[in-house]
Amino acid sequence: EPEVTQTPSHQVTQMGQEVILRCVPISNHLYFYWYRQILGQKVEFLVSFYNNEISEKSEIFDDQFSVERPDGSNFTLKIRSTKLEDSAMYFCASSDPGAPHEQYFGPGTRLTVT
Amino acid sequence: QKEVEQNSGPLSVPEGAIASLNCTYSDRGSQSFFWYRQYSGKSPELIMSIYSNGDKEDGRFTAQLNKASQYVSLLIRDSQPSDSATYLCAVGLYTGGFKTIFGAGTRLFVKA
């Protein structure tokens, strides 16, 4: 069964450093999403991406965040200058164009900022 | 502020019983409604979607939607210990782009 994959599974970085989290969505999906979940808290929407552009973003997704689809398979989230409060699990999700809200999640990347 | 509210639980039911999980949402423009299951340390897994008022059944799961009351529920029949997880209610919005708002989840324990 096709699945969303994410790398790395765990990333440790120092405050102020840039990180890139990588995702490979399900191959025939056209909608892509990033979410974060701080430990013990709810899953929070960050951004949705369609047709090579951001289609919606939350107030969390400020100028330090960016997304890119650099090729036909990868979808990345870049955090330019990490802060301690960026420590969280980051989930990528994708969905089929026929059911854009029915999202399939990857296993997540745990980001630890020290 | 668009909100999705759930009882945090924990909800504890004996094996074989019906577990009932509830959710309310604030945005009347919400178009689609979902239940995800999240095991500890894992990612959310989509288990049910519902788009129109009424009931939708899939195996042991039944989702119910009442848009007038802004209320969504999930019933799990014949609960099994493997159903023990956090159940996340999620609401899909289209505001020029697709956005999904999640509730904080209800923790369910099914006792053997």
Interface residues (C-beta under 8 A of the other chain):
Chain A: Y31 Y33 Y35 Q41 K42 V43 E44 F45 S48 Y50 I54 S55 E56 K57 S58 F91 S95 A99 P100 H101 E102 Q103 Y104 F105 G106 P107 G108
Chain B: Q31 S32 F34 Q38 K42 S43 P44 E45 L46 S49 L88 A90 G92 T95 G96 G97 F98 K99 T100 I101 F102 G103 A104 G105
